[in-house]
Amino acid sequence: METAIEVKNLITHYGDREILKDISFFIPKGETTVILGGSGCGKSTLLKHLIGLLKPTGGKILINGNDITEMNENGMNEVRKKMGILFQGSALLNSMTVAGNVALPLREHTKLNKSTIDIMVRMKLDLVGLSGFDNFYPSQLSGGMKKRAGLARAIALDPELLFFDEPSAGLDPVTAAGLDELIVNLKNVFRMTIIVVTHELPSVFTIADYVIMLDKGQVIFAGTLDALRASENPRIRMFLDRKPEQERYSPEDYFKIIAGE
């Protein structure tokens, strides 16, 4: 598989605490890769590294062969022009209409005239199922509609890399399934490289071609969805089968602790 992103020996600390522990993997080009793991495993920190919002303690992140960990802000901004990002809370500007939010990257990073930008905005909104909502404000949209509006803005510049941070967070199952279907369609139609950070198993099984699974700051799996399903790694099985970790203490032990025994 052709590689879009390669991570080599990435290490991250928050103070004295090691968050990512010398991890290495690659993300295939033109596929949907899911970064999977439970809360606190380091997946959100990893996403911040991949989009250049956070510098690691050590290691490399190669995008199209260029190490973004060594880039200054100007260099990173050039790389970001080829990225689209849908943040967990959509990150829409409340003072602007839906159309204004989608048009923003086009106005900032291109020299297109207003009429052309207006046409492109309508095309992107139509693509995500928001035709006719151009003049609505974010406060007038449902949670799912905000996600779609954020996605329209993320794809405004036709990015090579499209990132999603917990896209199903806060959505009901039906709305989440609709967003999953939209992600699949984007990949199939535009052959984008899509990276999705999530812990939602229904979404993983719907959208993923390739999976990176983190556990306690380490990569415990990197491979296809079928290989993930077949894995016998106990940490992976615990996550996929939704089994809680064994309690450190039995109920009897707790009573003894409380009683001071």
N, C-alpha and C positions, 0 to 999 in steps of 0.2 A: 504493500500500500504506500502511496505517496504521502509524505509527511507534511502537515501544515504547521504544527508546533512541536518542538522537542524540548523537554525539560530534563536537565542534567544535574544531578546531585544537589537539589534545591534544599536549602536549610533556612529556617526562619525562627527568630526568637522574639518574644515579647518580654522585654526585661531579661530575667534569668530563665524564663520558661521557654523550652524548645517546642515550637508548634509543628513545624514540618521537619522531618528527620531524614535528611539526605535522600530525597525521593527523586526517581527518574522514570520517565515514560514518554510516549509520543502520542500525538493526536492526528489521526489520518485525515487527509484532505478530501473534501466533498462528502463527508459522512457526518452523522450526528453522534457526538460523543457525550456521554453522561458522566459527570463526576458525582459519585454516589458515596453516601456515608451518613452516619448518625450525627446528631448534634454534638458539636465540639471536636469533630474529627480533623478539622483544618481545611475543609473544602471552600469555605468563604474566603479564608486567607489566601488560598491558592488562586481563586478567581481574581482577587485584587492584584496578585503578582502577574497573572496572564494579561491583564489589561493595563498594566503599568502604573497602578495606583499605589503600590507598595513595593519597596526595594527589599530583597531577601538578605539574609546574613551572608549567604554564600550560594554558589551554583550559577547555572545559566538557564535562560529561556530563549530559545531560538525560534524566531518567526521568519519564515522564508530565508533561513540561514543567518539572520542577524540577531545578535544577542541584545535583547531589549534591557537587560539589567545594567548594561554599560552606557545606555543612551542618556543624553541630557533631555530636558523637557521639550525642547524644540524637535529633536529627533523622534521622541515618543509621540508627539502630537501628529507627526507625519504618518506614523504607524497607525495611530488611532483613527485616521481618516478612512482606513480600510477595515475598521471594526464597527460593528453595531452592538449596542448593549441595551438589554431590557432589564432594568433594575427591579428588585423585589417589590418596591412600592411604586413602580412605574416612573417616578421622578418627573412627572409632568409639571410645567409651570402654570400655577393656578390663575395667573393674571392674563394668560393667553388662551385663545380658543384652541380647539383640537387642530384645526388647520394651521394656526400659528405655531404650535408646538412641532408639527411635522415639517413645516417649512423652515424652521430655525437652522438646522444643519445645512440646508441648501443655500440659505442666504449667507451663512457664515463662511462656507467653504467652497462655493462656486461663484461664477460670474454670470449665471443665468439671469435672464430678465424675469420680471414678475409674472408675466403671462405663462411662461414656460414652467416656472416654479409652481404656479397654481395648478397647472395640468398634472404635474408630477405628484403633487400633494393629493389630488383627487384619485390618481391611479393607486397610490399607496393605501389610501383609506379604503378604496374599493377592494383591494387585495386582502385586507384584514377584516372585511365585513362591516365597515363603518361608513358606507356611502350615505350622504345626507346629514352627517353629524359634524360637518366642517365648522359650523359656527357655535357649537356647544362648548361650554367650559368644562374643565375636569370635574368640578363640583356637581355637575349635572349628569355625570356618567356613573354607571354601576361599576363594581370592582372589575368584572370581566371586560367591560368596555374600556376602562382605563388601561388594562393590560394590552388590549389590542391597539389603542392609540399610541401607547409607548412603543409597541412593536413597529407600528407604521413609521414612527420617528426613527427607530433603530435601523430600519432598512431604507431610509430616505436616500442615502448615498450609494445604494447597491453594494454593501460591504462584502469583502471576501470572507470575513470571520464574523459570526453572529453569536453573541453570548447571552445566556439567560441565567438570571439569579433567582432560583426558587420560583419559577413562573406560575406554579399552581397554588402558591401560598395565599391563603385567605379566600380561595374560590370554592364554590360548591362543586360536587363531583361532575355534574353535567357541564358546567362552564369550563372546568378544568379539562374535561375530555375534548371539548371544542377547541381549546387552545392547543392541546396536544396534536389534534388533527391538523391545525394550521401550521404547526412546526414541521410536521411530516410533509405537508404540501410544499412549503417553502424549500425544503431540502430537495424534493423531487423535481420541482420546476426550475429552480435557480442553481442547483448543485452547490449551494453554499456549504462551507464548513461550519457546523453548528456545535456549540459547546453549552451544555445545560448542567447547572449545578442544582441538585435536588436530592431529597430523601424519599420522594413519593414513588412507591413501587409501581402503581398502575401506570404512571407516566413513563417510568423507565421501560417497562415491557412494551409500551406503545411506540415510543419514539427512538429508542437507542439502537444504533448499529454497533457501537463500541462503548465499553464501560471502563472507567477508572474508579476503583473503589478504595477509599481511604479508611483507615481505622487507627485512632490514636496517633495521627500525624505520619503514618506510614502507608505506602501503597501495598495493599494485600491482594489486589487483583488488577490486571490490565488485559483486556481481551474482548472477544465478541459476546453478544448477549447470550447466545447458545452455550458458550463456554462458562459464562457466569451461572446459568441455570444448572449446569452439570457439576459445578464445583462442590467438592466435599470438605473444603476448608470450614472448620467449625465456626469461625467468626462470620464468614459469609452466610452459612446456613442459618445461623442465629438471626441475622438481619433479614434474609429472604423469607424465612419461616415465621418471622415476628415472634421469636422466643426471647424473653428477658434473660439477662445474665443471672446465673445462680446467686442467690443471696449470700453475702459474706457470713451472715449469722443466721442460725435457725431461730424460730420464735422462742424456743426454750432458752437460747443464748441471750436473747434480748431481755427476757425476764430476769435472768441471772445478773446481767449488767445493771439493770434498774435496781435490783435488790442489793447491789454492791457485793455480790459473791465473786 
